[in-house]
């Protein structure tokens, strides 16, 4: 395997609305579609679509959503290790997508039985890959997998946006932490990325710490310097899954051995293109199209402003 991902999958109901509703109001929605998503699942599926040999490890319920996830993995050629939990609903999300801006608000629910335990994974699931991708939800299994990866010399990436319980026990085994804008401040207690990104790198010894900053792009610390890469300008339909596809693209770039500026630009380009279609995986474009936007696309935003 090239990549293995351990973490969340979800089934999203994308509800497009003309504008975000005010309290105690009624808004007629434009459309509603049920689509597959989830942080790690979407990142790994994107890697498979770009030609990487991909494995996914996660849990689902015993409902129709489980079948949807399995069929999507099968169609993309992902080796999916899906544990089905009887009499349990798969993780679901209801996503309100604002037609004017493409921005979304997520309502989600996840049964506690969907969390992976350390004893439910095996070393060969991890050690036979070239890279491991995690989220912050399955901390016990994630820590075990990251330990095995570290022992095998396999780089580990993580997508984390919330201060999950025990997530700090996973981070010492992670090489590339790419977080949502607010996570570094919550972890360190200082909202300034100029302070929090280097502090995380020192505390956990990782190679790179980065924060995605929405329409401004990404800002990263590589141990000696900040790397700021603006986003790309596209016609935004829905921002659902932009971060997931960013992480998938970073995994792809990492395995190509590209220098960091190009890797982050490729990730920004892939994320931007995903925003041109509906759903977490609706705009996963071929590598050639992602590269074309990376090379010729208009940049937007100023990630360096988040260092102030």
Buried (B, 14 or more C-beta within 10 A) or exposed (E): BBBBBBBBBBBBBBBBBEEBEEEEEEEEEEEEBEBBBBBBBBBBBBBBBBEBBBBBBBBBBBBEBBEBBBEBBEEBBBBBBBEBBEEBBBBBBBBBBBBEEBBBEEEEEBBEEBBBEBEBBEBEBBBEBBBBBBBBBBBBBBBBBBBBBBEBEBBBBBBBBEEBEEBBEBBBBBBBBBBBBEBBBBBBEEEBBBBBBBBBBEBBEBBBBBBBBBBBBBBBBBEEEBBBBBBBBBEBBBBBBBBBBBBBBBBBBBBEEBEBEBBBBBBBBBBBBBBBBBBBBBBBBEBEEBBBBBEEBEEBBBBBEBBE
